[in-house]
Amino acid sequence: MSDDTISKIEMLSGILKNNYNIYCICLKDREDRYKSACDEFKRIGILDQVIFHRPERHIKGGVYGSFESTLWCLNDSLKRDPNKLILTIEDDIYFGKGFIESMYNLFEYNLIFFENYNSWDTIRLGYWKGIFVEKIGKTPLYRGNCRAIHAIIWSPIFANKLLNNKQPIEQKGILDWYISKYSGRHYLLENSLCYQKPGLDSDIIWNIKATQLNFQNNPIIFQSRYQQRTQWAWKWIGQWLPMKIRGYVQMLFVMDLVELINMIDHWRCDYEFENKCMLPN
């Protein structure tokens, strides 16, 4: 490891320590996932900063457990310091090549944006099925919407809104689907920095089983393929269209046909593209 990389690890660690509460959710009986996550955190120099939340399996299943565990992390962070940003990371995380350098550069040049958390709800360090709607200046950030919550920065204001929303989880469903439906203030990196590691199974059942099987075969390839679609759709179609329709048109090229049919069948989009959050203050 070069001296420059070591220096950037130390700088990145300092930025995260001063500005973020970092959480990782891992079931008590998943020592394989715990070890994998610890190895990844150690590799980027933040293991000592991570707060592990290790609940028992939820009696109602993984959807409930994931949602409630995330709310626990958000609530714990707000109690510790209501002004700190919140970084939640799933236990099957894999930090991609160049993560340290990319994060260092992102924070170094965009700290003002990150600190102005009145203007955004989440920032995705990794995602799939992303739709870019608006490029943010010369930064690698785009306002848009997406799936996946394996590495996500939460605005404390948005975290508080989620905690105050008393709608039952039965009605909310899968967490990343829920927040994509109720907010259009998500920001996506042009290139994902985080992926889900292959070989670590999950008990969460997706709405479309065929898509989940495709994902489980190789999560990194799955995510990379959708990111290529996202970038292609924005470059050749999205950026040239009027703001009101660019998100919806790009969905035709990013989403799978079975998911589009499901959306049409239920008369829903599941993605909010306007620059607003529909959860009450």
Secondary structure, DSSP 8 states (H G I E B T S, - for coil): --HHHHHHHHHHHHHHHHHEEEEEE--TT-HHHHHHHHHHHHHTT-GGGEEEE-----TT-HHHHHHHHHHHHHHHHHHH-TTSEEEEEETTEEE-TTHHHHHHHHHHHHHHHHH-TTS-SEEESS-EEEEEEEE-TTSSEEEEEEE--SEEEE-HHHHHHHHH----HHHH-SHHHHHHHHBS-EEEESS--EEE-TT-------SSHHHHHHHHH-HHHHHHHHHHHHHHHHHHTGGGS-HHHHHHHHHHHHS-HHHHHHHHHTT------SS-B-S--
